[in-house]
Amino acid sequence: MKHQINIAQRIGAARGFQHAVDPLDPDQGLAQLAEAEARRAAEWEMVLLVGDAETIAAARKWHEAVWNVELYARGLKDDPVGWERAVGQMSRARDDFYALARRDLGILGPPPPSGNWPRVWQKQDETN
């Protein structure tokens, strides 16, 4: 998923959206995005095998949030405010999945905090 997200965000940057600093030409990126999706689909079987129902549901929600971001990367959506919401929703869905996956694996304590966009150092640059 992380590779897929990285590609989608980089294509989004090339389309003028925020949250990525290394734009990727959509023509190149869409082929990479298709390869990443095929890999995600194959690796998904491992989650289905070991995750409980709640964790699998959270993973599916994360997938759907990523696919929504991909609609922007593919040029099917173009609203900058919608992009911001979609990226935020994707991040929250990832955090929810991580918390449940850690529980399934018997890892105590919450997952590390999620990074927020824009980063604190980016906001400081904007205010100076």
Residue frames as a rotation matrix with the C-alpha (Angstrom) as fourth column:
MET 1
0.568 0.823 0.000 0.00
0.823 -0.568 0.000 0.00
0.000 0.000 -1.000 0.00
LYS 2
0.396 -0.443 -0.805 2.74
0.244 -0.794 0.557 2.45
-0.885 -0.417 -0.206 0.89
HIS 3
-0.709 -0.657 0.257 4.31
0.391 -0.063 0.918 2.12
-0.587 0.751 0.302 -2.57
GLN 4
-0.219 0.749 0.625 0.92
0.943 -0.001 0.332 2.64
0.249 0.662 -0.707 -4.17
ILE 5
0.698 0.464 -0.546 0.30
0.637 -0.750 0.177 5.73
-0.327 -0.471 -0.819 -2.02
ASN 6
-0.095 -0.837 -0.539 3.72
0.235 -0.545 0.805 7.16
-0.967 -0.050 0.248 -2.86
ILE 7
-0.777 -0.172 0.605 3.11
0.608 0.041 0.793 6.80
-0.161 0.984 0.073 -6.57
ALA 8
0.169 0.937 0.304 -0.39
0.943 -0.244 0.226 8.28
0.286 0.249 -0.926 -6.37
GLN 9
0.643 0.052 -0.764 0.82
0.474 -0.811 0.343 11.26
-0.602 -0.583 -0.546 -4.35
ARG 10
-0.447 -0.869 -0.212 3.73
0.263 -0.354 0.897 11.89
-0.855 0.345 0.387 -6.72
ILE 11
-0.569 0.359 0.739 1.36
0.792 -0.002 0.611 11.83
0.221 0.933 -0.283 -9.71
GLY 12
0.537 0.804 -0.256 -0.91
0.843 -0.504 0.189 14.14
0.023 -0.317 -0.948 -7.74
ALA 13
0.133 -0.587 -0.799 2.03
0.350 -0.726 0.592 16.51
-0.927 -0.358 0.109 -7.25
ALA 14
-0.831 -0.437 0.344 2.55
0.439 -0.136 0.888 16.55
-0.341 0.889 0.305 -11.02
ARG 15
-0.191 0.860 0.473 -1.13
0.827 -0.119 0.550 17.48
0.529 0.496 -0.689 -11.33
GLY 16
-0.337 -0.060 0.939 -0.63
-0.088 -0.992 -0.095 20.36
0.937 -0.114 0.329 -8.91
PHE 17
0.782 0.617 -0.087 -1.79
-0.005 0.145 0.989 18.80
0.623 -0.773 0.116 -5.64
GLN 18
0.173 -0.710 0.683 0.18
-0.906 -0.387 -0.173 19.09
0.386 -0.589 -0.710 -2.40
HIS 19
0.707 0.048 0.705 1.82
-0.579 0.611 0.540 16.47
-0.405 -0.790 0.460 -0.14
ALA 20
0.643 -0.601 0.475 4.57
0.662 0.748 0.050 15.25
-0.385 0.282 0.879 -2.39
VAL 21
0.459 -0.554 -0.694 7.82
-0.327 -0.832 0.449 16.93
-0.826 0.021 -0.563 -3.30
ASP 22
-0.685 -0.724 0.088 8.89
-0.246 0.343 0.906 14.63
-0.686 0.599 -0.413 -6.14
PRO 23
0.265 0.879 -0.396 6.36
-0.735 -0.082 -0.673 14.93
-0.624 0.469 0.625 -8.98
LEU 24
-0.617 -0.347 0.706 5.99
0.135 0.837 0.530 11.93
-0.775 0.422 -0.470 -11.27
ASP 25
-0.744 0.317 -0.589 4.80
-0.668 -0.369 0.646 12.32
-0.013 0.874 0.486 -14.84
PRO 26
0.081 0.883 0.462 1.29
-0.759 0.355 -0.546 10.82
-0.646 -0.306 0.699 -15.03
ASP 27
0.586 0.137 -0.798 2.09
-0.730 0.516 -0.448 8.80
0.350 0.846 0.403 -18.15
GLN 28
-0.428 -0.801 -0.420 4.97
-0.380 0.581 -0.720 7.04
0.820 -0.148 -0.553 -16.36
GLY 29
-0.781 0.045 0.622 3.22
-0.623 0.015 -0.782 6.94
-0.045 -0.999 0.016 -13.01
LEU 30
0.245 0.968 0.052 -0.01
-0.957 0.250 -0.147 5.32
-0.155 -0.014 0.988 -14.13
ALA 31
0.363 -0.206 -0.909 1.87
-0.360 0.869 -0.340 2.24
0.859 0.451 0.241 -15.33
GLN 32
-0.738 -0.673 -0.057 3.72
-0.154 0.250 -0.956 2.09
0.657 -0.697 -0.287 -11.99
LEU 33
-0.470 0.656 0.591 0.43
-0.868 -0.222 -0.445 2.54
-0.161 -0.722 0.673 -10.16
ALA 34
0.538 0.669 -0.514 -1.06
-0.765 0.643 0.035 -0.46
0.354 0.374 0.857 -11.98
GLU 35
-0.066 -0.659 -0.750 1.95
-0.047 0.752 -0.657 -2.59
0.997 -0.008 -0.080 -11.00
ALA 36
-0.879 -0.251 0.406 1.69
-0.374 -0.167 -0.912 -1.47
0.297 -0.954 0.053 -7.37
GLU 37
-0.002 0.959 0.284 -2.01
-0.996 0.022 -0.084 -2.32
-0.087 -0.283 0.955 -7.33
ALA 38
0.491 0.125 -0.862 -1.29
-0.411 0.906 -0.103 -5.83
0.768 0.404 0.496 -8.64
ARG 39
-0.556 -0.761 -0.333 1.28
0.036 0.379 -0.925 -6.31
0.830 -0.526 -0.184 -5.88
ARG 40
-0.686 0.377 0.622 -1.16
-0.727 -0.378 -0.573 -4.99
0.019 -0.846 0.533 -3.25
ALA 41
0.366 0.899 -0.239 -3.82
-0.895 0.411 0.174 -7.41
0.255 0.150 0.955 -4.43
ALA 42
0.224 -0.360 -0.906 -1.44
-0.044 0.925 -0.378 -10.36
0.974 0.125 0.192 -4.13
GLU 43
-0.793 -0.607 -0.041 -0.18
0.047 0.006 -0.999 -9.34
0.607 -0.794 0.024 -0.69
TRP 44
-0.262 0.812 0.521 -3.75
-0.891 -0.411 0.192 -8.74
0.370 -0.414 0.832 0.49
GLU 45
0.384 0.404 -0.830 -4.15
-0.198 0.914 0.353 -12.50
0.902 0.029 0.431 0.80
MET 46
-0.546 -0.653 -0.525 -1.78
0.418 0.331 -0.846 -12.49
0.726 -0.682 0.093 3.78
VAL 47
-0.836 0.317 0.448 -3.98
-0.531 -0.671 -0.518 -10.00
0.137 -0.671 0.729 5.63
LEU 48
0.169 0.956 -0.241 -7.04
-0.834 0.269 0.482 -12.10
0.525 0.120 0.843 4.88
LEU 49
0.110 -0.209 -0.972 -5.25
0.124 0.973 -0.195 -15.14
0.986 -0.099 0.133 6.23
VAL 50
-0.527 -0.498 -0.689 -4.13
0.691 0.221 -0.688 -13.74
0.495 -0.839 0.227 9.58
GLY 51
-0.905 0.164 0.392 -6.32
-0.291 -0.912 -0.290 -10.71
0.310 -0.377 0.873 10.33
ASP 52
-0.622 0.780 -0.066 -9.52
0.577 0.399 -0.713 -10.83
-0.530 -0.482 -0.698 12.32
ALA 53
0.065 0.764 0.642 -12.75
0.995 -0.100 0.019 -9.47
0.079 0.638 -0.766 10.87
GLU 54
0.800 0.255 -0.543 -12.33
0.390 -0.909 0.146 -6.01
-0.456 -0.329 -0.827 12.40
THR 55
-0.112 -0.934 -0.340 -8.78
-0.013 -0.341 0.940 -5.67
-0.994 0.110 0.026 11.11
ILE 56
-0.608 -0.060 0.792 -9.78
0.734 0.338 0.589 -6.81
-0.303 0.939 -0.161 7.62
ALA 57
0.494 0.844 0.209 -12.64
0.870 -0.475 -0.135 -4.30
-0.015 0.249 -0.968 7.59
ALA 58
0.617 -0.349 -0.706 -10.20
0.040 -0.881 0.471 -1.53
-0.786 -0.318 -0.530 8.57
ALA 59
-0.508 -0.834 0.217 -7.80
0.223 0.116 0.968 -2.64
-0.832 0.540 0.128 5.83
ARG 60
-0.214 0.522 0.826 -10.60
0.976 0.145 0.162 -2.51
-0.035 0.841 -0.540 3.28
LYS 61
0.804 0.495 -0.330 -11.47
0.514 -0.857 -0.034 1.01
-0.300 -0.142 -0.943 4.41
TRP 62
0.113 -0.859 -0.500 -7.82
-0.094 -0.510 0.855 1.98
-0.989 -0.049 -0.138 3.94
HIS 63
-0.592 -0.282 0.755 -7.81
0.648 0.391 0.654 0.44
-0.479 0.876 -0.049 0.45
GLU 64
0.307 0.819 0.484 -10.91
0.951 -0.284 -0.122 2.42
0.038 0.498 -0.866 -0.48
ALA 65
0.756 -0.092 -0.648 -9.34
0.145 -0.942 0.303 5.63
-0.638 -0.323 -0.699 0.81
VAL 66
-0.367 -0.930 -0.033 -6.22
0.056 -0.057 0.997 4.96
-0.928 0.364 0.073 -1.28
TRP 67
-0.414 0.269 0.870 -8.34
0.890 0.318 0.326 4.26
-0.189 0.909 -0.371 -4.35
ASN 68
0.725 0.674 -0.142 -10.08
0.646 -0.737 -0.198 7.59
-0.238 0.052 -0.970 -3.80
VAL 69
0.300 -0.717 -0.629 -6.69
-0.198 -0.692 0.694 9.38
-0.933 -0.083 -0.350 -3.83
GLU 70
-0.594 -0.545 0.592 -5.87
0.403 0.435 0.805 7.45
-0.696 0.717 -0.038 -6.99
LEU 71
0.354 0.777 0.520 -8.91
0.904 -0.141 -0.404 8.97
-0.241 0.613 -0.752 -8.70
TYR 72
0.831 -0.156 -0.534 -7.15
-0.129 -0.988 0.088 12.34
-0.541 -0.004 -0.841 -8.35
ALA 73
-0.205 -0.977 0.063 -3.87
-0.229 0.110 0.967 10.87
-0.952 0.184 -0.246 -9.57
ARG 74
-0.432 0.102 0.896 -5.65
0.740 0.608 0.288 9.43
-0.516 0.787 -0.338 -12.60
GLY 75
-0.998 0.027 -0.060 -7.16
-0.053 -0.873 0.485 12.83
-0.039 0.487 0.872 -13.41
LEU 76
-0.454 0.888 -0.070 -10.73
0.613 0.368 0.699 11.68
0.647 0.274 -0.712 -12.72
LYS 77
0.705 0.535 -0.467 -11.11
0.710 -0.527 0.468 14.19
0.004 -0.661 -0.750 -9.87
ASP 78
-0.119 -0.818 0.564 -9.44
0.736 -0.453 -0.503 17.58
0.667 0.355 0.655 -9.74
ASP 79
0.715 0.461 0.525 -10.68
-0.005 -0.749 0.663 19.52
0.699 -0.477 -0.533 -6.71
PRO 80
-0.330 -0.936 0.123 -7.73
-0.139 -0.080 -0.987 20.63
0.934 -0.343 -0.104 -4.49
VAL 81
-0.250 0.309 0.918 -9.94
-0.960 -0.200 -0.194 20.75
0.124 -0.930 0.347 -1.38
GLY 82
0.822 0.564 -0.082 -11.22
-0.561 0.826 0.059 17.25
0.101 -0.002 0.995 -2.16
TRP 83
0.302 -0.818 -0.489 -7.62
0.023 0.519 -0.854 16.08
0.953 0.247 0.176 -2.55
GLU 84
-0.542 -0.514 0.665 -6.77
-0.596 -0.323 -0.735 17.42
0.593 -0.795 -0.131 0.90
ARG 85
0.218 0.719 0.660 -9.78
-0.963 0.269 0.026 15.63
-0.158 -0.641 0.751 2.40
ALA 86
0.859 0.128 -0.496 -8.95
-0.310 0.901 -0.303 12.41
0.409 0.414 0.813 0.57
VAL 87
-0.105 -0.971 -0.215 -5.34
-0.099 0.226 -0.969 12.43
0.989 -0.081 -0.120 1.77
GLY 88
-0.506 -0.029 0.862 -6.49
-0.829 -0.261 -0.495 13.08
0.239 -0.965 0.108 5.34
GLN 89
0.578 0.783 0.230 -9.06
-0.809 0.586 0.040 10.29
-0.103 -0.209 0.972 5.15
MET 90
0.609 -0.431 -0.666 -6.40
-0.121 0.779 -0.615 7.94
0.784 0.456 0.423 3.78
SER 91
-0.476 -0.839 0.263 -4.06
-0.353 -0.092 -0.931 8.79
0.806 -0.536 -0.253 6.65
ARG 92
-0.224 0.472 0.853 -6.76
-0.969 -0.016 -0.245 8.22
-0.102 -0.882 0.461 9.28
ALA 93
0.805 0.537 -0.252 -7.76
-0.574 0.812 -0.105 4.91
0.148 0.230 0.962 7.68
ARG 94
0.166 -0.847 -0.506 -4.12
-0.090 0.498 -0.863 3.79
0.982 0.189 0.006 7.75
ASP 95
-0.611 -0.392 0.688 -3.82
-0.660 -0.227 -0.716 4.71
0.437 -0.891 -0.121 11.42
ASP 96
0.280 0.809 0.517 -6.97
-0.942 0.336 -0.015 2.74
-0.185 -0.482 0.856 12.24
PHE 97
0.807 -0.019 -0.590 -5.67
-0.257 0.889 -0.380 -0.30
0.532 0.458 0.712 10.37
TYR 98
-0.204 -0.975 -0.090 -2.25
-0.237 0.138 -0.962 -0.11
0.950 -0.175 -0.259 12.02
ALA 99
-0.386 0.107 0.916 -3.80
-0.918 -0.141 -0.371 0.00
0.089 -0.984 0.153 15.50
LEU 100
0.641 0.714 0.283 -5.90
-0.726 0.683 -0.081 -3.10
-0.251 -0.153 0.956 14.80
ALA 101
0.645 -0.479 -0.595 -3.10
-0.161 0.676 -0.719 -4.97
0.747 0.559 0.359 13.04
ARG 102
-0.448 -0.818 0.360 -0.80
-0.536 -0.077 -0.840 -4.32
0.715 -0.570 -0.405 16.01
ARG 103
-0.006 0.538 0.843 -3.49
-0.966 0.215 -0.144 -5.66
-0.259 -0.815 0.518 18.31
ASP 104
0.885 0.363 -0.291 -3.81
-0.446 0.838 -0.313 -8.80
0.131 0.407 0.904 16.15
LEU 105
0.307 -0.871 -0.384 -0.04
-0.038 0.392 -0.919 -9.26
0.951 0.297 0.087 16.35
GLY 106
0.659 0.029 -0.751 -0.04
0.703 0.332 0.629 -8.86
0.267 -0.943 0.199 20.14
ILE 107
-0.478 -0.815 0.328 1.98
0.636 -0.578 -0.511 -5.64
0.606 -0.036 0.795 20.08
LEU 108
0.157 0.517 -0.841 1.21
0.965 -0.260 0.021 -3.58
-0.208 -0.815 -0.540 23.16
GLY 109
-0.329 -0.230 -0.916 0.66
0.304 -0.944 0.128 0.14
-0.894 -0.236 0.381 23.08
PRO 110
0.722 0.653 -0.227 -0.59
0.055 -0.382 -0.923 2.44
-0.689 0.654 -0.312 20.39
PRO 111
0.388 -0.590 0.708 1.13
0.918 0.183 -0.351 2.80
0.078 0.786 0.613 17.04
PRO 112
-0.634 -0.648 -0.421 3.42
0.655 -0.740 0.153 5.77
-0.411 -0.179 0.894 16.57
PRO 113
0.145 0.734 -0.664 1.60
0.119 -0.679 -0.725 9.02
-0.982 0.026 -0.185 15.80
SER 114
0.392 0.108 0.913 0.78
0.899 0.163 -0.405 9.70
-0.193 0.981 -0.034 12.20
GLY 115
-0.754 -0.639 -0.152 2.54
0.558 -0.745 0.366 12.47
-0.347 0.191 0.918 10.35
ASN 116
0.360 0.885 -0.297 0.38
0.570 -0.460 -0.681 15.49
-0.739 0.076 -0.670 9.64
TRP 117
-0.521 -0.442 0.730 0.41
0.851 -0.338 0.402 17.55
0.068 0.831 0.552 6.47
PRO 118
0.526 -0.850 0.045 1.63
-0.137 -0.136 -0.981 20.04
0.840 0.510 -0.188 5.96
ARG 119
0.140 -0.597 -0.790 4.56
0.858 0.472 -0.205 19.24
0.495 -0.649 0.578 8.22
VAL 120
0.679 0.102 -0.727 5.33
0.605 -0.639 0.475 21.63
-0.416 -0.763 -0.495 11.07
TRP 121
-0.322 -0.895 -0.307 8.48
0.462 -0.432 0.774 22.82
-0.826 0.108 0.553 9.34
GLN 122
-0.568 0.202 0.798 6.46
0.774 -0.200 0.601 23.60
0.281 0.959 -0.043 6.20
LYS 123
0.564 0.825 -0.028 3.98
0.764 -0.508 0.397 25.68
0.313 -0.246 -0.917 8.18
GLN 124
0.347 -0.518 -0.782 6.86
0.540 -0.571 0.618 27.59
-0.767 -0.637 0.081 9.79
ASP 125
-0.705 -0.625 0.334 8.19
0.608 -0.292 0.738 28.50
-0.364 0.724 0.586 6.34
GLU 126
-0.188 0.738 0.648 4.76
0.812 -0.255 0.525 29.78
0.552 0.625 -0.552 5.34
THR 127
0.757 0.550 -0.352 4.47
0.647 -0.555 0.523 32.07
0.092 -0.623 -0.776 8.37
ASN 128
0.086 -0.811 -0.578 7.95
0.588 -0.427 0.687 33.59
-0.804 -0.399 0.441 8.17
